[in-house]
Amino acid sequence: MRRAYIEASVPLRQAVRTAVEWAGSPGSIHVPDTASVNDNLWLTKLGIPITSPSARSRFQGRPRGIVIGFCLNPSETLGLEQSGDVQGIVAVGAYGPLSHSQSVASFSSWITAFDVEHLGGNQIDPTPEASAPIKAAVEGLSFIAVENQGLLDRRERSAAVQALTYLRDRGIRLEPDALMVEALRNKWGGNGPEELRGIALDLNAGKQLRYQKRLSDDAIEAWLRSGKA
């Protein structure tokens, strides 16, 4: 899949022109809702189909081909990744980590996980690489989140909480964005990457998350020792 981004400091009309040039023949412009088009009616004059995930939008439809993601948030952009009809994504209005709100995911994890091409605006810094134990843990946990809707099942979430709690309690630093990168690289389904990031944020904030023991200590200990000689 082809992937690119244009950072949010670029004026929207200019950014969309750049996105169209990069795409060559865009299949659609994907917007979050009707309001985003009403505020930018020039989009309707480009001759490119407009789609939206909102059931209330008059632009409701499935994105296809090379998609211009117009002012989508990271979660909506990741939703495009899992659409079988999408062959490429160019994110217009992408943004990096927000200093005033760590809880809000940025485009940094998506850009880092898939080596997304930078087309304009300020370059978004990549997420630092995860430690070896974190990489091993996310790979080992991948059975719980591939080809499903994230960590909706209580048992799946318990396994993730148990593993991250074990690693944290043994001195492994939980970097939320790095965890999300590894989940994306391991093809976690649904909202799994974002939910894993959220678990790390909660644990780092000192929350005692409840879980049922789904994994053996030996399995997690093997992940913990993966980076040791």
C-alpha positions as CSV (number, residue, x, y, z in Angstrom):
1,M,0.0,0.0,0.0
2,R,1.2,3.5,-0.8
3,R,1.2,6.0,2.1
4,A,2.0,9.7,2.5
5,Y,1.1,12.6,4.7
6,I,0.9,16.4,4.5
7,E,1.4,18.1,7.9
8,A,-1.4,20.4,9.2
9,S,0.5,23.6,8.8
10,V,0.0,23.5,5.0
11,P,-3.2,25.4,3.8
12,L,-5.9,22.8,3.0
13,R,-6.4,23.7,-0.7
14,Q,-2.6,23.6,-1.3
15,A,-2.4,20.3,0.6
16,V,-5.2,18.7,-1.4
17,R,-3.6,19.8,-4.7
18,T,-0.3,18.1,-3.5
19,A,-2.3,15.0,-2.5
20,V,-4.0,14.7,-5.9
21,E,-0.6,15.1,-7.7
22,W,0.9,12.3,-5.5
23,A,-2.1,10.0,-5.9
24,G,-2.2,10.4,-9.7
25,S,-5.8,9.3,-10.0
26,P,-7.5,9.4,-6.6
27,G,-10.3,7.0,-6.0
28,S,-12.0,9.1,-3.4
29,I,-11.6,11.9,-0.8
30,H,-12.6,10.5,2.6
31,V,-13.9,13.0,5.1
32,P,-15.0,12.5,8.7
33,D,-18.5,14.0,8.3
34,T,-20.7,16.3,6.1
35,A,-19.7,19.4,8.1
36,S,-16.1,19.1,6.9
37,V,-17.3,19.4,3.3
38,N,-19.8,22.2,4.0
39,D,-16.9,24.2,5.4
40,N,-14.9,23.5,2.3
41,L,-17.3,23.3,-0.6
42,W,-14.5,23.6,-3.1
43,L,-13.9,19.9,-2.5
44,T,-17.1,19.1,-4.4
45,K,-15.8,20.8,-7.5
46,L,-12.7,18.6,-7.8
47,G,-14.5,15.8,-9.7
48,I,-13.3,13.3,-7.1
49,P,-15.9,11.1,-5.3
50,I,-16.3,12.0,-1.6
51,T,-17.0,9.4,1.0
52,S,-17.6,9.5,4.8
53,P,-18.1,6.8,7.5
54,S,-20.9,8.7,9.1
55,A,-24.3,7.1,8.5
56,R,-25.9,10.6,8.7
57,S,-23.7,12.0,6.0
58,R,-24.9,12.4,2.4
59,F,-21.4,11.3,1.4
60,Q,-21.7,8.0,3.1
61,G,-19.8,5.3,1.1
62,R,-16.8,3.0,1.0
63,P,-13.5,4.6,0.2
64,R,-11.7,3.0,-2.8
65,G,-8.4,3.2,-4.6
66,I,-5.9,5.8,-3.6
67,V,-7.7,7.7,-0.8
68,I,-7.1,11.3,0.2
69,G,-7.8,11.4,4.0
70,F,-9.1,14.9,4.5
71,C,-8.7,16.1,8.1
72,L,-9.1,12.6,9.5
73,N,-7.9,11.8,13.0
74,P,-5.3,9.0,13.5
75,S,-8.1,6.5,14.4
76,E,-10.0,7.2,11.2
77,T,-6.8,7.0,9.1
78,L,-6.1,3.6,10.7
79,G,-9.6,2.6,9.7
80,L,-8.7,3.1,6.1
81,E,-5.8,0.7,6.6
82,Q,-8.2,-2.1,7.2
83,S,-10.5,-1.4,4.3
84,G,-10.1,-4.0,1.6
85,D,-10.8,-1.5,-1.2
86,V,-8.1,1.0,-0.3
87,Q,-4.8,0.8,-2.2
88,G,-3.1,3.9,-0.8
89,I,-3.6,6.7,1.7
90,V,-2.4,10.3,1.7
91,A,-3.3,12.0,5.0
92,V,-4.1,15.7,4.7
93,G,-3.8,17.7,8.0
94,A,-1.6,15.1,9.8
95,Y,-0.2,16.2,13.2
96,G,2.5,15.1,15.6
97,P,2.3,14.5,19.4
98,L,0.3,17.2,21.2
99,S,2.2,18.7,24.1
100,H,-0.9,19.7,26.0
101,S,-2.6,16.2,25.7
102,Q,-0.6,13.1,25.8
103,S,-3.8,11.0,25.9
104,V,-4.6,12.0,22.3
105,A,-2.8,9.8,19.7
106,S,-1.0,11.6,16.9
107,F,0.0,10.4,13.4
108,S,3.6,9.7,14.6
109,S,2.9,6.0,15.3
110,W,1.3,5.4,11.9
111,I,4.1,7.3,10.1
112,T,6.7,5.3,12.0
113,A,5.1,1.9,11.6
114,F,4.7,2.1,7.9
115,D,7.5,4.5,6.9
116,V,5.0,7.0,5.5
117,E,6.3,9.4,2.9
118,H,6.4,13.1,3.9
119,L,5.0,15.5,1.2
120,G,4.8,18.9,2.9
121,G,4.7,21.0,6.0
122,N,6.7,20.3,9.1
123,Q,8.1,16.8,9.3
124,I,6.6,14.7,12.1
125,D,9.3,13.1,14.2
126,P,9.2,9.3,14.2
127,T,8.4,7.4,17.4
128,P,11.6,6.1,19.1
129,E,12.1,2.3,18.7
130,A,10.6,0.2,21.4
131,S,12.8,-1.9,23.7
132,A,13.4,-5.5,23.0
133,P,11.1,-6.8,25.8
134,I,8.3,-4.5,24.5
135,K,8.7,-5.8,20.9
136,A,8.7,-9.4,22.1
137,A,5.6,-8.8,24.2
138,V,3.6,-7.2,21.5
139,E,4.6,-9.9,19.0
140,G,3.7,-12.6,21.6
141,L,0.4,-11.0,22.3
142,S,-0.6,-10.6,18.7
143,F,-2.8,-13.7,18.8
144,I,-5.3,-11.7,20.8
145,A,-5.8,-8.8,18.4
146,V,-5.2,-10.0,14.8
147,E,-8.3,-10.1,12.5
148,N,-10.8,-9.0,15.1
149,Q,-12.2,-5.7,16.5
150,G,-9.4,-4.9,18.9
151,L,-9.4,-5.8,22.6
152,L,-13.2,-5.8,23.0
153,D,-13.2,-9.2,24.6
154,R,-12.5,-9.0,28.3
155,R,-10.1,-12.0,28.1
156,E,-8.1,-10.3,25.4
157,R,-7.8,-7.1,27.4
158,S,-6.9,-9.0,30.5
159,A,-3.9,-10.6,28.7
160,A,-2.6,-7.2,27.5
161,V,-3.0,-5.6,30.9
162,Q,-1.4,-8.6,32.6
163,A,1.6,-8.5,30.3
164,L,2.2,-4.8,30.5
165,T,1.7,-4.7,34.3
166,Y,4.3,-7.5,34.7
167,L,6.8,-5.7,32.5
168,R,6.3,-2.3,34.2
169,D,6.7,-3.8,37.7
170,R,10.0,-5.2,36.6
171,G,11.4,-1.9,35.4
172,I,10.5,-2.0,31.7
173,R,9.5,1.5,30.6
174,L,6.1,1.6,28.8
175,E,6.2,4.0,25.9
176,P,2.6,4.3,24.7
177,D,3.4,5.4,21.1
178,A,6.1,2.8,20.7
179,L,3.7,0.1,21.8
180,M,1.2,1.3,19.3
181,V,3.9,1.2,16.6
182,E,4.7,-2.4,17.4
183,A,1.0,-3.3,17.4
184,L,0.6,-1.8,13.9
185,R,3.6,-3.6,12.7
186,N,2.2,-6.9,14.0
187,K,-1.1,-6.2,12.2
188,W,-3.3,-5.9,15.2
189,G,-6.9,-5.6,14.1
190,G,-9.6,-3.1,15.0
191,N,-8.7,-0.5,17.6
192,G,-6.2,-2.9,19.2
193,P,-3.2,-0.6,18.6
194,E,-4.9,2.4,20.2
195,E,-6.3,0.4,23.0
196,L,-2.9,-1.0,23.8
197,R,-1.6,2.6,23.9
198,G,-4.4,3.5,26.3
199,I,-3.5,0.7,28.6
200,A,0.1,1.9,28.8
201,L,-1.1,5.5,29.5
202,D,-3.3,4.3,32.4
203,L,-0.5,2.1,33.9
204,N,2.0,5.0,33.6
205,A,-0.5,7.2,35.4
206,G,-0.5,4.8,38.3
207,K,-3.9,3.2,37.7
208,Q,-4.2,-0.3,39.0
209,L,-6.0,-2.0,36.2
210,R,-7.7,-5.2,37.0
211,Y,-7.1,-8.4,35.0
212,Q,-7.6,-12.1,35.1
213,K,-4.4,-14.1,34.7
214,R,-4.5,-15.3,31.1
215,L,-0.8,-15.8,30.5
216,S,1.9,-17.9,32.3
217,D,4.6,-16.0,34.1
218,D,7.1,-18.1,32.1
219,A,5.8,-16.7,28.9
220,I,6.0,-13.1,30.0
221,E,9.4,-13.7,31.6
222,A,10.7,-14.9,28.2
223,W,9.6,-11.6,26.7
224,L,11.3,-9.7,29.5
225,R,14.6,-11.5,28.9
226,S,14.5,-11.2,25.1
227,G,16.8,-8.2,25.1
228,K,19.3,-9.7,27.6
229,A,22.5,-11.5,26.6
